[in-house]
Amino acid sequence: MEMDVISAFLVGLAGAGHCIAMCGGITSMLSRSVGKDKPAPAIIFNYNFGRILSYTIAGAIAGFTGSIAARSIGVPIAMLQIFAAVFLILLGLYIGQWLFVLNRVEAIGKILWQRIQPLSKRFIPVNSGSHALALGAIWGWLPCGLVYSTLTWSIASGSWHQGALIMFAFGLGTLPALLTLSAGFRWFTDGLRKPMVKKLSGILLILYGIYSLHIALKMLF
């Protein structure tokens, strides 16, 4: 379990370029939001807190679902771990821009997003910490292959609290890239967008996915 949490954090770090592509626009907007009572740092903190809170809730739901499948239906935890490992390999291919199967998964998530996204208009412009918190909580449900792949680990964790912890760790892993973007370090964030960096991140994810698959198969057989 401890390894899963650490790995989820590292996946968040490895997907930095993808995070910037998905959330870079709104993060840049928030970095320019300066209210009388809530300076920009508070706005950024509240937004990211709301976003990670949504990830954690999603992880709890996924973990609870996995526990139901394992206990009530009799699905072996190893099978769920194989499922998670395959998704991790697909994530590596997605991040490295070699195969875009996860686009289809994101398309499914867009059905929910179309219902949630209009709520964000109520909190724009972001002129308070509560608005930033609410916007982040909504934006945490943005369809994202990186998020969905990590959620499969929560499903395989076998409990709601472990699933929540995995997604919380993942959310923390995404913070450095977005905070760096908020600070205006464009030389760094531009580097994360380079194809070579994305391919290297993809290769690392694929290798870890293959390793995880090997461990899960040994448990099953």
C-alpha positions in Angstrom: 0.0 0.0 0.0 2.8 2.4 0.9 4.4 1.7 -2.5 1.1 2.4 -4.3 0.9 5.8 -2.6 4.4 6.7 -3.5 3.9 5.5 -7.0 0.7 7.5 -7.4 2.7 10.6 -6.3 5.4 9.8 -8.9 2.7 9.4 -11.6 1.5 12.9 -10.8 5.0 14.2 -11.2 5.6 12.2 -14.4 2.4 13.6 -15.9 3.5 17.2 -15.4 3.4 18.1 -19.0 -0.1 16.7 -19.4 -1.3 18.6 -16.3 0.0 21.9 -17.7 -1.8 21.2 -21.0 -5.1 20.3 -19.3 -5.1 22.9 -16.5 -2.5 25.5 -17.6 -5.1 27.9 -18.9 -7.2 28.2 -15.8 -4.0 28.2 -13.6 -2.6 31.1 -15.5 -5.9 32.9 -15.1 -5.9 32.3 -11.3 -2.3 33.5 -11.0 -3.5 36.9 -12.2 -6.4 37.1 -9.7 -5.7 39.5 -6.9 -8.5 40.4 -4.6 -8.5 43.0 -1.8 -8.8 40.3 0.9 -7.3 37.3 -0.9 -4.0 37.7 -2.6 -3.0 35.5 -5.6 -1.2 32.9 -3.4 -4.4 32.2 -1.4 -6.4 31.9 -4.6 -3.9 29.4 -6.0 -3.8 27.4 -2.8 -7.6 27.2 -2.5 -8.0 26.2 -6.1 -5.5 23.4 -5.8 -7.0 22.3 -2.5 -10.4 22.0 -4.1 -9.0 20.1 -7.0 -7.1 17.6 -4.9 -10.2 17.2 -2.6 -12.2 16.1 -5.7 -9.5 13.6 -6.6 -9.6 12.3 -3.1 -13.4 11.9 -3.1 -13.2 10.1 -6.5 -10.5 7.8 -5.1 -12.7 6.9 -2.1 -15.6 6.1 -4.4 -13.3 4.0 -6.7 -11.8 2.2 -3.7 -15.2 1.4 -2.3 -16.3 0.1 -5.6 -13.3 -2.2 -5.8 -14.0 -3.5 -2.3 -17.5 -4.3 -3.3 -16.3 -6.2 -6.3 -13.7 -8.1 -4.3 -15.9 -9.0 -1.3 -19.4 -9.4 -2.8 -18.7 -10.5 -6.3 -15.5 -12.4 -5.6 -13.2 -10.6 -8.0 -9.6 -11.3 -6.9 -7.6 -8.2 -5.9 -4.9 -9.5 -8.2 -7.3 -9.2 -11.2 -8.0 -5.5 -10.2 -4.2 -4.9 -10.0 -3.8 -6.4 -13.5 -6.5 -4.0 -14.7 -4.6 -1.1 -13.0 -1.3 -2.1 -14.5 -2.7 -2.3 -18.0 -4.1 1.2 -17.6 -0.7 2.4 -16.4 0.9 1.1 -19.6 -1.8 2.7 -21.7 -1.1 6.0 -19.8 2.5 5.7 -20.7 1.6 5.3 -24.3 -0.8 8.2 -24.0 1.7 10.6 -22.3 4.4 9.5 -24.8 2.0 10.3 -27.7 2.3 6.8 -29.2 -1.3 5.5 -28.6 -4.4 7.4 -27.7 -6.7 4.7 -26.4 -7.3 6.8 -23.2 -9.0 9.4 -25.4 -12.0 7.1 -25.6 -12.0 6.8 -21.8 -11.9 10.6 -21.6 -14.9 10.8 -24.0 -16.9 8.8 -21.5 -16.0 11.2 -18.7 -17.2 14.1 -20.8 -20.7 13.0 -20.3 -20.4 13.8 -16.6 -18.3 16.9 -17.3 -21.0 18.4 -19.5 -23.3 18.4 -16.5 -20.7 19.7 -14.0 -18.8 22.2 -16.0 -21.6 24.8 -16.3 -21.5 25.2 -12.5 -18.0 26.7 -12.8 -19.4 29.9 -14.5 -20.9 30.8 -11.1 -17.4 31.3 -9.6 -15.8 33.2 -12.5 -14.4 35.8 -12.1 -12.5 34.3 -9.2 -12.5 37.2 -6.7 -12.4 35.3 -3.4 -10.9 32.2 -1.8 -14.3 30.5 -1.6 -14.7 31.0 -5.4 -11.3 29.5 -6.0 -12.0 26.5 -3.8 -15.3 25.8 -5.5 -13.8 26.2 -9.0 -11.0 23.8 -8.0 -13.5 21.2 -6.7 -15.4 21.4 -10.0 -12.2 21.3 -12.1 -11.1 18.2 -10.4 -13.7 16.3 -12.4 -12.3 17.4 -15.7 -12.0 14.3 -18.0 -8.4 13.3 -17.9 -6.6 10.1 -18.9 -4.0 10.7 -16.2 -6.6 10.9 -13.5 -8.6 7.9 -14.7 -5.5 5.7 -15.0 -4.6 6.5 -11.4 -8.2 5.8 -10.3 -7.8 2.2 -11.4 -5.2 1.9 -8.6 -7.8 3.1 -6.2 -10.2 0.4 -7.4 -7.4 -2.2 -6.9 -6.7 -0.9 -3.4 -9.7 -2.7 -2.0 -10.9 -0.1 0.4 -12.4 3.5 0.3 -9.7 5.0 2.6 -6.8 3.5 0.7 -8.3 4.6 -2.6 -8.7 8.1 -1.2 -5.1 8.2 0.0 -3.8 7.1 -3.4 -5.6 9.9 -5.2 -4.6 12.4 -2.6 -0.9 11.4 -3.2 -1.5 11.7 -6.9 -2.9 15.2 -6.5 0.1 16.2 -4.5 2.3 14.9 -7.3 0.6 17.3 -9.8 1.2 20.3 -7.6 4.8 21.2 -8.5 4.1 21.7 -12.2 1.0 23.8 -11.7 2.6 25.9 -8.9 5.7 26.4 -11.1 3.3 27.7 -13.8 1.6 30.0 -11.4 5.0 31.4 -10.3 5.7 32.3 -13.9 8.7 30.0 -14.5 7.9 29.6 -18.2 11.3 28.2 -19.1 10.6 25.3 -16.9 7.0 24.7 -17.9 7.9 25.0 -21.6 10.5 22.3 -21.1 7.9 20.0 -19.7 5.9 20.4 -22.9 8.8 19.2 -25.1 8.2 16.0 -27.0 11.3 14.4 -25.6 10.3 15.0 -22.0 6.9 13.6 -22.7 8.3 10.5 -24.3 10.8 9.9 -21.5 7.9 10.2 -19.0 5.9 7.8 -21.1 8.7 5.2 -21.1 9.0 5.4 -17.3 5.3 4.8 -16.9 5.3 1.9 -19.3 8.2 0.3 -17.6 6.5 0.6 -14.2 3.3 -0.7 -15.6 5.0 -3.8 -17.0 6.7 -4.3 -13.6 3.3 -3.9 -11.8 1.7 -6.3 -14.3 4.4 -8.9 -13.6 3.8 -8.7 -9.8 0.0 -8.9 -10.2 0.3 -12.0 -12.5 2.6 -13.7 -10.0 0.0 -13.1 -7.2 -2.7 -14.5 -9.4 -0.9 -17.6 -10.7 
